[in-house]
Amino acid sequence: MTMPKKQTRAAQLARQVQAVTGLPYTDCLKMCEPSEGSWGRLARELRAAGMTEAADRLLAADVVTTEASIWFSAGGAVEQLFYYSDHPRVSRTYDACSNAAEAALNRAGFEQYSDAPEAEAYHAAFLALSKAGTLPDGRALARAALGVFADDPTWCSDVIRTRGREPFTYDTAAGLSGPETPTAVAARRAARAMAQAAAVRFRGDEEWYEAAGIMVEVIWHACEAAGLLPLEGRQNCQDHLRDFMDGEISPT
């Protein structure tokens, strides 16, 4: 007798989503198919640079946030299909999916609707940029770090000032040193700017925009470290630089 093969995590989650939503299994499985996003790419580069602990931590955060996103997507799919024909089903299913997403985040020590998971990705990006600042050519690390930053300075402002699940210190930025290659210098500038943005307190709009402007500088320097044109493909950052920063990047 042939024993059934053990289901993959994607298949197991797809069955759970199907049971809650009633959507076709193939649709659920498509939602759950694994793919490497920006967090996974950053974790891969961290591991290649010998930063295994940071890579593992980021991957653990990626797993739970991906699961939560799948549940929210599933709830959205039901809403799109049945909003006008079966609104009670939509309400019931969306609540169930939201609860499942919250449970996934809570198991990993996160709270729903918080910036904590994204903050941990920014912590990892800081470590990558710091490491890139010690190497003659850390472009791969810098490019992977750049990938986790949103093209929304005000969103970045909230994330950079959030601690994650545990306290994280950016204090090491002050002592960064390394070669004077353009890539390394730019990576160190980006890391130091992240530390500066993280230190801005949560008070009001003035501080919100202050940290947002510093994060535009972070992304500018990270682009340089990655070997890209500053703010290339980031229209919202370009707009923020023009509208709120007089088009100028301050020296870091």
N, C-alpha and C positions, 0 to 999 in steps of 0.2 A: 504494500500500500504506500503510495506516495504522499509524504507529509506536505501540507500546504506551506508555501514559502512565507516567511515572515514579511508582513507588510512594512513598507517604508513609512517613515514619519509623515511624508506628504500624503500617502494613501490613508493612513490612520486619521489624519486631520481632515481630509476630504470627506471621510465617512461621518465624522462628527459634524461637520458643516452641513452635510446633506441631511442628517437627522434633524437638525435644528431648523433648517430653511426649507426643506422639501425641494430644493433645486436638483436638477439632474446631476448624477455622480460625475459625469465627464466634465461638466461645467465647474463643479467643486474642485475636481482634481487639477484642472487647468489653473485655478486660482492658487492652488497649493504647490504647484511645481516649483522646485528650488531654482533660484537664479542668483548670481553674484551681483550684488549692488555695490554702492560706493563704500559701505561699511565693510563688506567682505573684501573688497580690493585693498582697503587700507589695512585690514587685519593681515592680509597676505604679505604686504610690504613690511609691516612691522615684524612679522615672523622671519622674513628673509633677512631683516637687519638684526636679528637676535633678540628682539623684544617680545618674547613668547608670552609672558604674563599679560602684557598690554593687549596682545592679539587675542588671547583667550577671553579676556574680559569683554572686549568689543564684540567678539563673535557671540558670546552669551547674551549680550544685550540685543544683538541683531536678531537672534532666534525668537525672543519673546516679542519684540516690536513687530517683526514680520508676521507672527501668528496673530497679534492684535489687529494688524492692518488687514489680514485676510478676513477676520470676523467682521470688521467694519465694511469691507468691500462686499461681503456676502449680504449683509443687511441692506446695503445700498442697491444691490442687484435685485433683491426682492421688492424693495420700494419702487424701483424703476418699472418692474413688471406688473405690479398689482396695486399701485397707488390709487388708481381710479376705480378699479374693479373690486378690490377686497382690502379696504383700508384697515379693518381690524387685524387682518393677517399681517399687514405691513407693520403695524404698531407692535403687535405681539412678537414678531420675528426680530424686529430691530432692537427691541428691549433685550431679547434673549442673546442676540449677537453682541450687544454692548456689554452685557454681563460676562459673556465668555471672554471678550477682549480684556475686560478689567481683571478677570481672574488670572489670565495669562500674565499680565503685567504684575499683579500682586504677588504671584508665586516667585517672581524674580526680585521682589523688593521695590518695584516701581508703583507709582500711583497713576491712575488713569488721568488723561488730559493734562499731564504735566510735561515740562521740558526736560525731565531728568534723563530719559534715554538719549535724547539728542545731546545733552550736556556731556554724557560719557563719550559720545563720538567726538565731540570737540576736545575733550581731555586727550583722547587718543591722537587726534590731529596735532595737538600741541606737542606731545611726545615725539611724533614723527618729524615735525618741523625742527624741534630741538636736536634730534639726532641728525637730521639733514644738515644742520648748521655746523656739525662737527666733521662733515665729510667734504672732500674736494668736489664731489659730484653726487648730490643727494636728490637729483631731479625726480627719480621714481617715487621716493618717499614724499617729496613735496607735492607731486601731482596727485598722489593718493590722498594726502591730507586735504588738498584743495577740493577734492570731490565731495567731501562731507559738508562743506559750507553752502548754505542756501543762498540763492540770489535774492535776498530780502534782508537788508541791513537791520531793520527793526526787529525782525524775527531773530536774527543772529544776536542782537543786543540782549534779548531775553535769555537765550540759550547759554551764552558765554557767562552770564552771571548766575547760572543755576549750578548747584553743586553736584547733582547726580545722586546716587544712592548713598555715597559716603563722602566725607570731606576730601577735597582734592586741592592741592596747592600748585600755584603757578610760580612760586617763589624762585624756582630753579632758573627761571628766565634771566634773572639779574646776573648770574654767573656764567652764562653761556660764552664759550670761546671756541675758536676753530680757525680753519684756513681762511684766507682772504679772497677766495674765489667768488665770483659774482653769485653763484648759486648758494654757497654757504652763508655769505653775508646777508642775502635776501631772506634766507630761511630763519636766521637768527633775528632779523628785524620783525618777521612775521610772528615768531614765538614771543618776543618781548611785547609786541603790540597786543597779543592775546592776553598776556598777563595784565597789561594796563586796562584792557576792556573788562576783564573779569573783576577788577578791583572797584569798578564803578558801582556805587550802591543803588539799590532799588528805592527810589524816592518819588520821582515824578517824570514828566515829559522831558525836562531838560537833561536829566541823567540818561533817560532812555535814548535820546538822540545822540548824546555824547558817546555812549558805548557803541551805538550803531555806526557813527563816523569812524571810530577806532577799528571796528570790524571791517569797514571798507578798506582801511589801511592794511589790515591783516591779509585780506584777500588780494590786494594789490601786490604786496611783497611775496605772498605765496605763489602768485602767478609768475613773478620774476624768478623765484626759486625753482619753479617747475619748467622754466624755459619757455613760458608763454607770454604773450603781450598782456600788460596789466589790465585786469578786468575784462579780458577777452570773453565775449559771449555772455556777459553779465550786465544786462541792460539796467536792471534796477539799481545795482551798485553804481553804475555810471551816472544814473539820474541823481542818486543821493549825493554823489561827489559834486555834481554840478549845482544842485539846488540847495544843499545844506552845508557844503564845505568849501564853497568858492572855487571848486575845481583843483584844490591843492591838497597834497599829501604831506603831512608834517614829518620831519625826520624822526626816526626811532633809534 
